[in-house]
Amino acid sequence: MKQTPIDYQTAKSIIEGYGLSDFGKATIREVVAISSRLEETTQTEFIHMEMGVPGLAAAQVGIDAEISALNSGVASIYPNINGIPEVKKEASRFIKAFVNIDVSPEGCVPVTGSMQGTYASFLTAGQCDPQKDTILFIDPGFPVQKQQIAVIGSKYESFDVYEFRGEKLRAKLQQVLAKGNIAAMIYSNPNNPAWFCLTDEELRIIGESANQYDTIVIEDLAYFAMDFRKELGTPFQPPYQPSVANYTDNYILQISGSKAFSYAGQRIGVTAISDKLYHRAYEGLTRRYGGGTFGTVYIHRVLYALSSGTSHSAQYALAAMFKAASDGSFDFVSIVGEYGKRAAKLKEIFLRHGFTIVYDLDLDEPIADGFYFTIAYPGMTGGELMEELMYYGISAISLSTTGSNQEGLRACTSFIKDHQYGLLDERLALFEENKKGK
């Protein structure tokens, strides 16, 4: 091994100490643990690109509202399991303002982040029909959602949508859904990790397929309105955040406070269940619970059992952020646009040193710059590249953990500091030199 910023033997010893049979299958948390330990042991700064954690200040409007709520005494009171009226009303209005979809406040349910929202959605959707016991992942996707399926003890199927963009998606969905075992399908838009954005036509295909096979669609909008190629930040005016809700009533939207509002620490988001799905009764739910609709079971059975609701004060914060955004006094899209600027700079550095962008196109349009991007290096698997970059003080996760069939890494822009662009340039120049010197 040639000279690298992180001592090779030290890094090798620490990596081997984690007992991972395939380093490319390491979880996000394991990569964080290894890179943090290497940073501490070697006293060498790491460029952390593994964790999808907000790197901007939390929205002040939320902080002020939460402090006010705490001062009013809400910390001593259990919140209503349905959610406080303010957050339900403002969530419904926010969805109308930025998605142009009508969801009643009744179906807008606060959850402890989209992580809990998807977990409860998997549980409820999987109990509706005994014949439908499988979740379909339109990958690549957030690795922890498959961990949720493992914890529940459910089943899943998946495919890499990279190979089935456009009209090809219809045939693929028909092939999978025709088996009759899919309770729900899930995807993120913009996509984590690839950052492509499904088009309106692709969302129409998903919606029409959901209608044809009576399948629930879980749309993860963690990176809400972050396709920075479009002006999505003006409330009640087009263009709007694209959504499958335009094409089916069988939908659940997951809207997180973590990325759009940088409010990750308070674990707050909203699950928005369509009016039709909320009020629909399912034989499987009736047998299990003695009655109820999808929405009431989701709230009063599943969420109640999981956490008995979410933080009382954080609901006031989220309500205030939703309201300010819908009022037009809080331009959250411009604020998070910083991630797109970082991605453009980082991509340029990687490309200049011989790397390629894995998911580089949205059909025939260049992919947006945003929270994530994907990289590969010729002749290397994702696992090999992930391990080797550790020796250069650069940490990212392998695409193999996201359900992708492509070789490469997911890189996150959120933790990049201004001085690290030059540092990354130096380290990748050394990486390139060492590769050519082999």
Secondary structure, DSSP 8 states (H G I E B T S, - for coil): ----SS-HHHHHHHHHTTT-S-GGG--HHHHHHHHHHHHHHHT---EE-S-----S---HHHHHHHHHHHHTTGGGS---TT--HHHHHHHHHHHHHHH-----GGGEEEESHHHHHHHHHHHHHTTS-TT--EEEEEES--HHHHHHHHHHT-EEEEEEGGGS-TTHHHHHHHHHHTTS-EEEEEEESS-TTT-----HHHHHHHHHHHHHHT-EEEEE-TTTT--TTS---STTSSS----GGGT-SSEEEEEESTTTS--GGG--EEEEE-HHHHT---HHHHHHHSS--HHHHIIIIIIHHHTSS--HHHHHHHHHHHHHHHHTS--HHHHHTHHHHHHHHHHHHHHHTT-EESS-EETTEE---SSEEEEE-TT--HHHHHHHHHTTTEE-EEGGGGT--S-SEEEE-TT--TTHHHHHHHHHHHHHHHHHT-
